[in-house]
């Protein structure tokens, strides 16, 4: 053991808090509490969810150990969430065809079913293999138009409007003719 003393303040505070709440709860169950008539009111006043209270209460009732009143781990963490190597190889093969993550997802969905990684998962696989950016296609040299003298390549677009678009055509023409 270490020569240093462990600070047990946090553990003590947790256990004292929950034991106090359990004693309050027993008074509510006996209908002898001075202020609270329901567990909902007790939990609301102490700003804890009712489900959390019952979780700690049942944990303590079953074990009768003060260690049960301390926060516990939720469970084991995943060592890795990476898909199988076969799936990663499928993604790489499809990327080699120049497809984006959404297209790859749509192609792999019928093949892999529930094992198909999401588009974001596909992006992570591509990023891991440094394939997340498509290479730019080689640029073709632009076709140049060479003119021999100024004004040679002039271009004019004409657009004719239908007669239906011009309204009140009859009113404008007589006024111009009368002048």
Secondary structure, 3 states (H helix, E strand, C coil): CCCCCCCCHHHHHHHHHHHHHHHHHHHHHCCCCCCCCCHHHHHHHCCCCHHHHHHHHHHHHHHCCHHHHCCCCCCCCCCCCCCCHHHHHHHHHHHHCCCCHHHHHHHHHHHHHHHCCCHHHHHHHHHHCCCCCCCCCCCCCCCCCCCCCCCCCCCCCCCCCCCCCCCCHHHHHHHHHHC
